């Protein structure tokens, strides 16, 4: 039996068009492409997105790049994107990268 945590990406649609994405498990090179595709689809339809990362048990540089790309798209294009909650694993990587403002 694998010790790898289960990856799960849940999209919750609100009637006003907002989307809550709840990420659970490891956000890494194997799983980040699914999140990237979801974020790109939602951004293309101009849906505001709130990302809940409380359930992320591990995040590598690919996961960090995914978050940074979404955050920069929001900063540059006015897309409504934010991170609502971040696990200690996510906070550690973000702090090491020196971009804590992304979680504000």
Secondary structure, 3 states (H helix, E strand, C coil): CCCCCCCEEEEEECCCCCEEEEEEEEECCCCHHHHHHHHHHHHHCCCCEEEEEEEEEEECHHHHHHHHHHHHHHHHHCCCEEEEEECHHHHHHHHHHCCHHHHC
